[in-house]
């Protein structure tokens, strides 16, 4: 069976529980939580009052009053602290500990068959989800070959062992490379609070609802959507590993320079070393970046090979 799994140690779950869980998040995040269903997860983001993205997430429903937001582990504590400032008047509570839950990825042409055999069900459709006692599964691609699995150890320990025995062991880097290639930016500590959603293409990847009511930062995000044009967009980039300074992956937020000019034209958002050699990056850069060259870290730095993301980016937006 051609199928892989990996523990996603850099991902974590923020639990929101209580009768006001959905309504509380509705006033804080960019997606419309009224669209959340037991069989449909939602990508989204949480912004500052200035409209800068603090964290991105994938929102799923374990029970009617029990929601989980999957986000980067390094910003879990700060994200929970931010939401805690606003939840005090809601009938809901936050829990940012692991609580015995783990985040895994399963991918490959036979992923659906594998998940159906172990859990008795599998999602069908991008961001479709299904859940049972101690697990939540979310399909993250359109082809039905990439899935995130949120598992509670004490409930599904045996299912996890079945997964280990039936699938080949992959790496978290393998999974991250798939997500970067899909053009989905992830916020980490160094980039938290730095960019409006449109600079990360979140208006094109389903992270934002422009039909919902107010949320923190909504005025800035909506004004740019209806009256402005982003000065930066998200792009794919590649560089040979042997060209990296000191042989290390560029840190999130690392500056990029265009055609030798001294003013930074963009920044690295995410990077990962791929199995076949090149380093894959997502960068936010000026909208003319496809027309020139971008250097990493300095005007004399190695050149990045820039390409478009695999979805449409309107020229006038």
N, C-alpha and C positions, 0 to 999 in steps of 0.2 A: 504494500500500500504506500503510494507516494504522498506522504503527509509528514509534517514537522510540528514540533511544539517547542516552546521556550518559556521559562519563567521570566516575567517582565519585572525585574527587580527595581527598575527606575520609575515604575508606575505605582500609584497608590490609590486608595479609595477614601473619599470623604463621604461619610454617611449623614444624611439629613432625615430625621424621623419626627413624625407627629402629624396631626390633622392639618396643620398650616404649612407643611413642607413645600408643596407645590406653589401656593400663593406667595410664600416668602421668597422663593427663588425667582418667581415671575417679576418681582420688583428689583431684582439684582443682576440679572443676566441678559444676554443679548438674544437668546432663543426664546420662542414662545412655549413656555412649559405646559400650556393648555393642550399642546399637540402631543405631549408625552403619553404613551400607552404601554400596557404590559408587553405588547409585541413591537414596540418602536422606541428606540433610543434617540437622543438628540445631541448633536454637537453644539457647543456654545462657548461663550467666553464671559468673563466678569471684568468690568472696566472701572477705572477711577472716575471721579467726577469730570475730569478733563478728557475722558474718552479713551484713555490708554489701557491696553489689555493687561490685567494683572495675572490672570491665569486662563487657560483654555481647559475644556473638559469634554467628556462624553457622559451624558446623563442617562441613567437607566433606572428602571423601577423593579425593586425586589418584591414589594408589597404596595398596597394602595397608599400607605403612609410611611413607606420606607424607600427612600431614594438614595442612589449612590452617584457620585461624580468621580470619574476616573481622571486623574491628573498626574503631572510629574511629581515624584516623591519629594524632590528638593524644595518645592514650593508648597507642599501640603500644609505645614504648620502656619506659614504666613497667610495662606489663603483662608484657612479655617479662622485665624484671628481676625481677618478682615470681615468675614461674614458674621462672626460672633458679635461685632459691634451693632449689627442691625437686627439680629434675630431675637433680641431680648423681649420684644413686645409680641412675638409670635408664639403660637402653640406648636413649637418645633424645637428640636435640639440637634446639635452637631456632634459628631464623633469622628476624630481624625486618627485614632489608633487603628492598627491593622485588624483588631478584633477577630483574629483567626482567619482572615480572608487573604487570599493571594490572587494575583493577576497573572494570567497566562495568555499566550497567543498560540493559535493552531492555524496552520496554513498549508495549502497544497491542493492539487486536483481532487483528492479523495477526502478532503476535510469534512464535507457534509456527511458522507457515509460514516466516517469515524465518529463524529459527534452524535449522529442519530443512534449508532450502535451503543454508545456509552450512556448518553443522557436521555435517549428515547425521543429526542427532537432536535431540530436545528433551525436557526433563523433562515428566512428566505427573502432576500432583498437587502440593499444597502441600508445600514442602521436598523434593520429588523432585529428583534430580540426575542428570546424566549427564556423562561425561568422556571425553576422548580425549587424543591427544598434544598437550600444551600448552594444554589448556582444561578448565574445569569450569563447567557451567551449573547454576543452581539456580532453581527456581520458588518465588517468595516469597508468592504469593497462592493463593486457592482457585479462581479463575476461569480461570487459565492465561493471564493477560495481563501478568504482571510477572515479570521474570527478572533475576538477577544473573549476570554472566559474568566469570570469572577467566581472563585470557588471558596467555600467555607470549609476549612480542613476537617473539622470534627464531623461534618455531615457527609462530605463527598470524598473522604480520604481514599476509599476503595475505587471511586471513579477516576481519581487522579492517578492511582496506580495503573488502572487499565489504560489510561491515556499514555503513560510512560512506556508501557509494554507494546502498545499498538503503533505508536508513531515514532519517527526518528527524532533524535534530539537535535534541535537547531540552536541558534544563539539569539540573544536579544538584539544584537547588531543586525542579524539577518532580517529580523522583523522590522527594525527601524528603517532599514534600507528600502523595504517595500513601502512604508508609509511616506518616507521622504520622496520617493519616486512618484507617489500619487499627488504630491504638492500640498501636503497638509502640514502646516507649521505647528510646532509645539513650543509653548512658553516655558522657559526655565528661569532660574534666579536672576541671571545677568540680564535677561531681556524683559523681565516683569515690569510693567508700568512704563514701557518705552515707546510703544507703537500703537497707533489707532488700528482698529481691526482691518481696515481696507489695505493697509500696508502689508498685511499678512494674507491677503486674499480671502479673509473670512466672510466677506460679502458674497463670495463666489463658491464657497465650499459648504454652504448650508448652516454656518454658525450664527447667522443674524436673521432675525425676523424684522422687517420694516413695517409690519402691520400691527404689531403688538403695542401696548401702551408704554408708559414711562418705565425706565429702569436707570440705574446709575450710569451716567455717561451718555445716555440716549440722545440728548440734544446735539452733542458734538458729532456723534456717529451719523445721525440722520441728516444733519446739515451738510456734511461732506458728501453723503449719498445723493441728495437731491439738488444741491447747489454748487458743489465743488467737483474736484477731480483729484484723486490721490497723486501726490508727488512721487510716491514710491509704490512698487508692486513686488510680489514674490516671484522669484525665479529659481529654476534648478541650476546647479553649477557642478562641475566636476574638475578634479585636479588629480594628477598622478601622486601616489603616496610618497614617492621619492623626491617630490618637489616641495613637500611641506617643511617649513623651517623647524629644525630640531626634530623632525619626524613625528611631531605631535599634531593631533587634530586641532583645527582652529577653535578657540573657545567661542561660545555664543556671545554675540555682540562685537566680535572682532571687526575692525573697520575694513572697508573696501574702497579702492580709489580707481577712478576712471580716466584712461588715456593720459596718465601721468600728472593729472591735476592734483593740487595739494589739498583740496577740500574733499572730505569723505563723501562718496556717492552711495554708500550703503553699508550694510552690516550682515554678518553671518547670523543666521537664526539657529540652524541645526546642522550637524555634520555627522557622518558615520563612514567607517571604512567598509567597503564591500568585499565580498568573497573573491571577486574576480580582479581585484587590484585597485581600481580608482577610488578616490574618496568622493562621496556624494554629499552635496550641501544644498540647503535651502537658504537663499539670501534675499533680503529686502533691499531693493536698490532703485535708483531713479528710473523713470519709465522709458528712458532712451537707452537702457543698458544693453539691449540686444544689438544695438548699432555700433558698439565699440568694444573695448576690452576692459576688464576689471582686474586690478591687482589686489592681492591679499596682503593685509597688514601695513603695507607702505607703497609709495609710488614706485619703488624698485622691487616690490614683492613678486612672487610667482603669479602667472596669469591664470585666471579661472576661465573655464570653458562654459559659457552661459547658454542656456536653452530655455524654451518656454515650458510652463507647467502643462500637464496633460488635460487641461480643460480651457474653455474659452474665456478670454479676458477682453472685455469690450474696450475698444480704442478710446472711446469718449468717457469712459468711467475708470 
